[in-house]
Amino acid sequence: MTRRQVIARSGALGAGIAFTGALSELFEGTAAAQSALGHCGYGPLVPDPNGLLDLPEGFHYKVLSREGDQLRSGEGQVPTNHDGMSAFTGRHGRVHLVRNHENRHSARIPVPTIEGLTYDPAGKGGCTALTLDSRNHVLSERVAIAGTAVNCAGGPTPWGTWLTCEENEDKAGTNGYTKDHGFIFEVDPADPHRSGAVPLTAMGRFQHEAIAVDPHTGIVYETEDAFLKPFGLFYRFLPAKPKGGLGSLRAGGRLQAMRVPGVPDLSSIQETGASFSGVEWVDVPDPLAAQTPIRLQDFGPKGITHAQKLEGCYWGGRCVYFVSSFAHSAEGSAADHYGQIWRYDPAKRTLTLVIVFGPDTDIQLPGESPDNICLAPSGGLMVCEDGNGAQHVYGVTRQGEVYAMARNAQNIGTDTEPEWGEFAGVTFSPDGRTMYVNCYTPGTTFAVTGPWRR
């Protein structure tokens, strides 16, 4: 399929995103995706008369939670800056949602500090957890972890917990913090007090974004979102207790960074399908970054492979996929792009560029940076946009069609200078009947239902 064909198909539905690459590669080894059709979108978006969320005809949303409201637990207000999120199976048909709050030291509404769930009382970030019944009625909403900083994304584990990531590396004494930040924390979605607020220090101290766990080996892959030079790295953590289970990651392990021989900057690769064998993993000299950030540490004469804006990460089949949201040569990258999706095959030790998003497309459009991604029941992908202008959740089918699934209708700017908050945390219920997604600002969590199997 040519870029022009992709643009022509997506433009009819108003989608502002274009890419080159073979989408089918993203679904290899995923039985649910291979059996689903995933061959078309759901039609044009219908303006929401309530001015919250535009969806295709036949789809409906429900607001589950909104910043500033009272938590159902009575612990305080719903915090600001809704970000990464995942859905977990609960008992009796219930669903547990764990939601990150990317709060910095200046956040307007912090995550309330709770005894036994607070890492650093000066930190305003953390997670909240919602429990829903089969009809998406909110049964409970409470603090899951507090006292952390800039909780951006993370990822689920095969044993049913959530790993929340701090996209921050401030040390104690900076911005009022009393402890070092830049860690991963494990959260039990059903009973947060079982997991507490313990930093997984062996997994590194850096600007974490997202993780994905290899269910076969227990290896955890980690992205670093460093958009200013020196750019971030792609990591893997070899746990001392690879069989997993709540608390197993506290036993420690080895942190390594990826080196692609001859490729110091992933943005320099522009051709989809480009593949590199012999990928190396180099031990991180100082995972705690006591004196020097990891991306600046000495990895030997061969150096290490960097990439600007490493974000989403997920496991599919036998491979791990990760996203570089954008690269700007004006900021030090080797080349420009509006997004890349990479696939790493651990068995073959190969890294392949699967998808490239602009700017080398037939139509130039602003704000096409992919951020959070997830597999959809239709057999395609859902991609949260993080860019300029109106913000969307886009669907991408296995055949390469791009369609708009949702548009944020909440104007947080002015009539003359409108601005819309980005989407984040897109995920599906275990039964595939509901898409949950966050609007970052104003912090809002939606449940979207409709004819997903159509």
C-alpha positions as CSV (number, residue, x, y, z in Angstrom):
1,M,0.0,0.0,0.0
2,T,1.3,3.4,-0.9
3,R,1.3,6.4,1.4
4,R,-1.2,8.1,-0.9
5,Q,-3.6,5.2,-0.6
6,V,-3.3,5.4,3.2
7,I,-4.0,9.1,3.2
8,A,-6.9,8.8,0.8
9,R,-8.6,6.2,2.9
10,S,-8.0,7.9,6.3
11,G,-8.9,11.4,5.0
12,A,-12.5,10.4,4.3
13,L,-13.0,9.9,8.0
14,G,-11.2,13.0,9.1
15,A,-8.1,11.2,10.5
16,G,-5.0,13.4,10.7
17,I,-2.4,10.7,10.7
18,A,-0.3,9.0,8.0
19,F,2.3,6.2,8.0
20,T,4.3,3.8,6.0
21,G,4.9,0.2,6.9
22,A,3.3,-3.2,7.2
23,L,0.6,-3.2,9.9
24,S,0.2,-7.0,9.7
25,E,3.6,-7.3,11.4
26,L,2.2,-5.8,14.6
27,F,-0.3,-8.7,15.0
28,E,1.9,-11.8,14.3
29,G,1.5,-14.4,17.0
30,T,-1.6,-12.7,18.4
31,A,-4.4,-15.2,18.0
32,A,-7.3,-12.8,18.9
33,A,-6.1,-10.3,16.4
34,Q,-5.6,-12.8,13.6
35,S,-9.1,-14.2,14.0
36,A,-10.8,-10.8,14.0
37,L,-11.7,-8.9,10.9
38,G,-10.3,-5.5,11.8
39,H,-10.9,-4.3,8.2
40,C,-12.6,-1.0,8.5
41,G,-13.5,1.9,10.8
42,Y,-16.8,2.8,12.3
43,G,-17.8,5.9,10.3
44,P,-17.4,9.7,10.9
45,L,-17.3,11.2,14.3
46,V,-20.6,12.7,15.6
47,P,-20.2,16.0,17.6
48,D,-21.2,15.5,21.2
49,P,-23.9,17.9,22.3
50,N,-22.4,17.9,25.8
51,G,-19.0,19.0,24.5
52,L,-17.0,16.1,26.0
53,L,-16.2,13.3,23.6
54,D,-17.1,12.9,19.9
55,L,-17.6,9.2,18.8
56,P,-18.9,7.4,15.8
57,E,-22.6,6.8,15.5
58,G,-23.7,3.8,17.7
59,F,-21.0,4.4,20.3
60,H,-21.7,5.9,23.7
61,Y,-19.5,7.1,26.6
62,K,-19.8,7.3,30.3
63,V,-17.8,9.6,32.5
64,L,-16.4,7.4,35.3
65,S,-14.3,10.0,37.1
66,R,-13.3,13.6,36.8
67,E,-10.6,15.7,38.4
68,G,-11.7,17.7,41.4
69,D,-14.6,15.4,42.3
70,Q,-14.5,13.5,45.6
71,L,-12.9,10.1,45.6
72,R,-15.6,7.5,46.6
73,S,-13.3,6.4,49.4
74,G,-13.5,9.9,51.0
75,E,-9.7,10.2,50.9
76,G,-9.8,13.5,49.1
77,Q,-10.3,14.9,45.6
78,V,-9.7,13.0,42.3
79,P,-6.2,14.2,41.3
80,T,-5.2,16.0,38.1
81,N,-3.3,14.8,35.0
82,H,-4.8,11.4,34.1
83,D,-2.3,9.4,32.2
84,G,-1.4,5.7,31.7
85,M,-4.0,3.1,32.7
86,S,-4.8,-0.6,32.5
87,A,-7.8,-2.8,33.2
88,F,-7.7,-6.0,35.3
89,T,-10.2,-8.9,35.8
90,G,-11.9,-8.8,39.2
91,R,-14.2,-11.2,41.0
92,H,-17.8,-11.6,40.0
93,G,-17.5,-9.9,36.7
94,R,-15.9,-6.8,38.1
95,V,-13.1,-4.8,36.5
96,H,-10.2,-3.0,38.3
97,L,-8.9,0.1,36.6
98,V,-5.5,1.5,37.8
99,R,-4.9,5.0,36.6
100,N,-1.7,7.1,36.7
101,H,-1.5,10.8,37.6
102,E,1.4,12.6,36.0
103,N,1.6,15.2,38.7
104,R,4.7,17.3,39.1
105,H,5.7,19.2,42.2
106,S,3.5,22.1,41.1
107,A,0.3,20.0,40.4
108,R,-3.0,21.6,41.3
109,I,-4.6,18.5,42.9
110,P,-2.2,16.0,44.3
111,V,-2.8,12.3,45.0
112,P,-3.8,12.3,48.7
113,T,-1.2,10.8,51.0
114,I,-2.4,7.7,52.7
115,E,-0.5,5.8,55.4
116,G,1.1,2.7,54.1
117,L,0.7,3.8,50.4
118,T,3.0,6.9,50.4
119,Y,6.6,6.9,49.2
120,D,7.6,10.5,49.6
121,P,5.1,12.9,51.3
122,A,6.4,15.7,49.1
123,G,5.5,13.9,45.9
124,K,2.1,14.8,44.3
125,G,1.9,11.9,41.8
126,G,0.7,8.4,42.1
127,C,-2.2,6.1,41.1
128,T,-5.8,5.8,41.9
129,A,-7.8,2.6,41.4
130,L,-11.5,2.2,40.4
131,T,-13.6,-0.9,40.7
132,L,-16.5,-1.3,38.2
133,D,-19.3,-3.7,37.9
134,S,-20.2,-5.4,34.6
135,R,-22.2,-2.3,33.5
136,N,-19.4,0.1,34.3
137,H,-21.0,1.4,37.4
138,V,-18.2,2.7,39.8
139,L,-18.3,0.6,42.9
140,S,-15.2,2.1,44.5
141,E,-12.5,4.7,43.8
142,R,-9.4,5.0,46.1
143,V,-5.7,5.9,46.3
144,A,-3.5,3.0,45.1
145,I,-0.1,4.7,45.6
146,A,0.9,8.2,46.6
147,G,4.0,10.3,47.1
148,T,5.6,9.6,43.7
149,A,6.4,12.0,40.9
150,V,5.2,12.4,37.3
151,N,3.6,8.9,37.0
152,C,3.4,8.8,33.2
153,A,2.7,5.3,31.8
154,G,3.8,1.8,32.9
155,G,2.3,-1.5,32.1
156,P,0.5,-4.7,33.4
157,T,2.4,-7.8,34.5
158,P,1.4,-11.4,33.6
159,W,0.5,-11.9,37.3
160,G,-2.1,-9.2,37.3
161,T,-0.4,-6.2,38.8
162,W,0.4,-2.7,37.5
163,L,3.9,-1.3,37.2
164,T,3.7,2.5,37.4
165,C,6.6,4.5,36.1
166,E,8.0,7.8,37.3
167,E,9.0,10.0,34.4
168,N,11.3,12.0,36.6
169,E,14.8,11.8,38.0
170,D,14.8,14.5,40.7
171,K,16.9,13.7,43.7
172,A,16.1,14.4,47.3
173,G,16.3,18.1,48.0
174,T,15.1,19.1,44.4
175,N,11.7,20.7,44.1
176,G,11.0,20.0,47.7
177,Y,11.3,16.2,47.4
178,T,12.5,14.3,50.5
179,K,13.5,11.1,48.6
180,D,15.1,10.3,45.2
181,H,12.7,9.8,42.3
182,G,12.8,8.0,39.0
183,F,11.7,4.6,39.9
184,I,9.1,1.9,39.1
185,F,6.5,0.8,41.7
186,E,4.3,-2.2,41.7
187,V,0.5,-1.8,42.4
188,D,-2.0,-4.5,43.3
189,P,-5.2,-3.3,41.6
190,A,-7.5,-5.3,43.9
191,D,-5.8,-4.4,47.2
192,P,-3.2,-1.7,47.0
193,H,-2.1,-2.1,50.6
194,R,-0.7,-5.5,49.7
195,S,1.8,-3.8,47.4
196,G,2.5,-0.7,49.4
197,A,4.9,2.0,48.1
198,V,8.2,0.2,47.6
199,P,10.6,1.5,44.8
200,L,12.0,-1.2,42.6
201,T,15.4,0.3,42.6
202,A,17.2,-2.5,40.7
203,M,15.1,-1.6,37.7
204,G,16.9,1.7,37.4
205,R,16.4,5.4,38.2
206,F,15.7,7.4,35.1
207,Q,12.8,9.1,33.2
208,H,10.7,6.0,32.9
209,E,7.8,5.8,30.4
210,A,6.4,2.4,29.8
211,I,7.1,-1.3,30.4
212,A,6.3,-4.7,28.8
213,V,6.9,-8.1,30.4
214,D,7.9,-11.2,28.4
215,P,5.4,-13.7,29.7
216,H,7.7,-16.6,28.9
217,T,10.9,-15.4,30.6
218,G,9.7,-12.7,33.0
219,I,12.1,-10.2,31.4
220,V,10.8,-6.6,31.7
221,Y,11.5,-4.1,28.9
222,E,11.5,-0.4,29.7
223,T,11.4,2.8,27.7
224,E,13.0,6.1,28.7
225,D,11.2,9.3,27.6
226,A,14.1,11.8,27.3
227,F,13.2,14.3,24.6
228,L,16.2,16.6,25.1
229,K,19.7,15.4,24.2
230,P,21.2,13.1,25.4
231,F,18.1,11.1,24.4
232,G,16.8,8.0,26.2
233,L,17.6,4.4,26.0
234,F,15.7,1.1,25.6
235,Y,16.3,-1.2,28.6
236,R,15.6,-4.7,29.7
237,F,15.6,-6.0,33.3
238,L,16.6,-9.6,34.0
239,P,14.8,-10.4,37.3
240,A,16.4,-12.6,39.9
241,K,13.0,-14.3,40.4
242,P,11.8,-14.6,36.8
243,K,8.7,-16.7,37.6
244,G,7.0,-13.5,38.8
245,G,4.3,-12.8,41.3
246,L,3.4,-9.9,43.5
247,G,6.7,-8.6,45.1
248,S,9.0,-10.8,43.1
249,L,10.7,-7.8,41.4
250,R,11.9,-6.6,44.8
251,A,14.4,-9.5,44.7
252,G,16.5,-7.5,42.3
253,G,18.2,-8.4,39.1
254,R,20.3,-6.9,36.3
255,L,19.5,-3.8,34.2
256,Q,20.8,-3.6,30.7
257,A,20.6,-1.1,27.8
258,M,20.2,-2.0,24.1
259,R,23.0,-1.4,21.7
260,V,22.3,-1.8,18.0
261,P,25.7,-2.1,16.3
262,G,26.3,0.8,13.9
263,V,23.2,2.7,14.9
264,P,23.8,5.3,17.6
265,D,20.4,7.0,17.0
266,L,17.3,5.1,16.0
267,S,15.8,8.2,14.2
268,S,18.4,7.8,11.5
269,I,16.6,4.7,10.2
270,Q,13.8,5.8,7.9
271,E,12.9,2.7,5.8
272,T,10.2,0.4,7.2
273,G,11.2,-3.2,7.2
274,A,14.8,-2.3,8.0
275,S,16.1,-5.0,10.3
276,F,19.3,-5.3,12.4
277,S,20.6,-8.6,13.8
278,G,23.1,-9.1,16.6
279,V,21.5,-6.7,19.0
280,E,23.6,-6.4,22.1
281,W,22.6,-5.8,25.7
282,V,25.1,-4.0,27.9
283,D,25.0,-3.9,31.7
284,V,24.2,-0.5,33.1
285,P,27.2,0.7,35.1
286,D,25.1,2.4,37.8
287,P,21.4,1.7,37.8
288,L,20.7,4.1,40.7
289,A,22.4,7.0,38.7
290,A,24.0,8.2,42.0
291,Q,26.2,10.7,40.2
292,T,25.4,10.5,36.5
293,P,22.1,9.9,34.6
294,I,22.2,6.4,33.0
295,R,21.9,7.8,29.4
296,L,25.2,9.8,30.1
297,Q,27.1,6.9,31.6
298,D,30.1,5.2,30.0
299,F,29.0,2.1,28.0
300,G,32.5,1.6,26.5
301,P,34.1,2.5,23.2
302,K,31.1,1.2,21.2
303,G,28.7,3.5,22.9
304,I,25.0,2.9,23.3
305,T,21.9,3.4,21.1
306,H,19.7,6.4,21.8
307,A,16.3,7.6,20.6
308,Q,14.3,10.7,21.2
309,K,10.9,10.4,23.0
310,L,10.6,6.7,23.6
311,E,7.1,6.1,24.9
312,G,4.6,3.3,24.5
313,C,5.6,-0.4,24.9
314,Y,3.7,-3.7,24.8
315,W,4.2,-7.4,24.3
316,G,2.7,-9.2,21.3
317,G,3.2,-12.8,20.4
318,R,6.9,-13.5,20.8
319,C,8.1,-9.9,20.5
320,V,8.2,-6.6,22.3
321,Y,7.0,-3.4,20.5
322,F,8.0,0.1,21.5
323,V,7.2,3.6,20.2
324,S,9.4,6.6,19.5
325,S,6.8,9.3,19.5
326,F,8.8,11.8,17.5
327,A,12.3,13.0,16.5
328,H,13.4,16.5,15.6
329,S,16.7,17.1,13.9
330,A,16.6,20.7,15.2
331,E,16.7,19.3,18.7
332,G,19.7,17.0,18.0
333,S,18.1,13.9,16.4
334,A,19.8,12.3,13.4
335,A,16.6,12.7,11.4
336,D,13.0,13.8,11.6
337,H,9.8,11.7,12.0
338,Y,6.4,11.9,13.6
339,G,6.6,8.5,15.2
340,Q,8.2,5.1,14.8
341,I,7.1,1.6,16.0
342,W,9.9,-0.9,16.5
343,R,9.8,-4.6,17.1
344,Y,12.4,-6.5,19.0
345,D,12.5,-10.3,18.7
346,P,14.4,-11.8,21.7
347,A,14.9,-15.2,20.2
348,K,16.5,-13.9,17.0
349,R,18.1,-10.8,18.7
350,T,16.8,-8.7,15.8
351,L,15.3,-5.2,15.8
352,T,12.9,-4.2,13.0
353,L,11.4,-0.8,12.1
354,V,7.7,-1.7,11.5
355,I,6.0,1.7,11.1
356,V,7.0,5.2,10.4
357,F,4.6,8.1,10.9
358,G,5.3,11.2,8.6
359,P,6.6,13.7,7.9
360,D,7.5,12.1,4.6
361,T,3.9,11.8,3.5
362,D,1.8,13.2,0.7
363,I,-0.1,15.5,3.1
364,Q,1.6,17.4,5.8
365,L,-0.5,17.7,9.0
366,P,0.6,18.9,12.5
367,G,0.4,16.9,15.7
368,E,0.6,13.3,14.4
369,S,2.7,12.0,17.3
370,P,1.6,8.5,18.5
371,D,1.8,8.0,22.2
372,N,0.0,5.2,24.2
373,I,-1.0,2.2,22.1
374,C,-3.0,-1.0,22.7
375,L,-4.5,-3.9,20.8
376,A,-8.2,-3.6,20.1
377,P,-10.8,-6.4,20.0
378,S,-11.4,-5.6,16.3
379,G,-7.9,-6.9,15.5
380,G,-6.3,-3.5,15.1
381,L,-4.5,-0.9,17.2
382,M,-5.8,2.0,19.2
383,V,-3.3,4.9,19.2
384,C,-3.6,8.0,21.5
385,E,-2.5,11.2,19.8
386,D,-0.2,13.6,21.6
387,G,0.4,16.6,19.4
388,N,-1.0,20.0,18.3
389,G,-4.6,20.9,17.5
390,A,-7.6,18.6,18.1
391,Q,-6.7,15.4,19.9
392,H,-7.9,12.0,18.8
393,V,-7.8,8.3,19.6
394,Y,-7.1,6.7,16.2
395,G,-7.8,3.1,15.1
396,V,-5.4,1.4,12.8
397,T,-6.6,-1.8,11.0
398,R,-4.4,-4.7,10.0
399,Q,-5.0,-3.7,6.4
400,G,-3.4,-0.3,7.1
401,E,-6.5,1.9,7.3
402,V,-6.5,4.7,9.8
403,Y,-9.7,6.1,11.2
404,A,-10.7,8.5,14.0
405,M,-12.3,6.6,16.9
406,A,-12.7,9.5,19.4
407,R,-12.0,13.2,19.5
408,N,-11.7,15.3,22.7
409,A,-14.4,18.0,22.5
410,Q,-13.3,19.8,25.7
411,N,-11.8,23.2,24.8
412,I,-9.3,24.1,27.6
413,G,-8.1,27.1,25.6
414,T,-10.2,30.1,24.4
415,D,-12.6,30.6,21.5
416,T,-9.9,32.5,19.6
417,E,-7.1,30.1,20.6
418,P,-8.6,26.7,21.2
419,E,-6.6,23.9,22.9
420,W,-7.5,20.3,23.6
421,G,-5.9,18.0,26.1
422,E,-4.2,14.8,24.9
423,F,-5.6,11.3,25.3
424,A,-3.8,8.7,27.3
425,G,-4.1,5.3,28.9
426,V,-6.3,3.7,26.3
427,T,-7.1,0.1,27.3
428,F,-9.9,-2.4,26.9
429,S,-11.9,-4.4,29.5
430,P,-11.0,-8.1,29.8
431,D,-14.2,-9.0,27.8
432,G,-13.4,-6.5,25.0
433,R,-16.7,-4.8,25.3
434,T,-15.5,-1.5,26.7
435,M,-12.7,0.9,25.8
436,Y,-11.4,2.9,28.7
437,V,-9.5,6.1,28.0
438,N,-8.3,9.2,29.8
439,C,-8.4,12.8,28.8
440,Y,-5.2,14.3,30.3
441,T,-6.7,17.8,30.9
442,P,-9.2,18.3,32.3
443,G,-8.5,14.9,33.9
444,T,-11.4,12.6,32.8
445,T,-11.8,8.9,32.6
446,F,-14.3,7.6,30.0
447,A,-15.9,4.2,29.4
448,V,-16.8,3.8,25.7
449,T,-19.2,1.1,24.6
450,G,-20.7,0.2,21.2
451,P,-20.5,-2.3,18.3
452,W,-16.9,-3.1,18.6
453,R,-17.3,-6.4,16.9
454,R,-19.0,-4.9,13.9
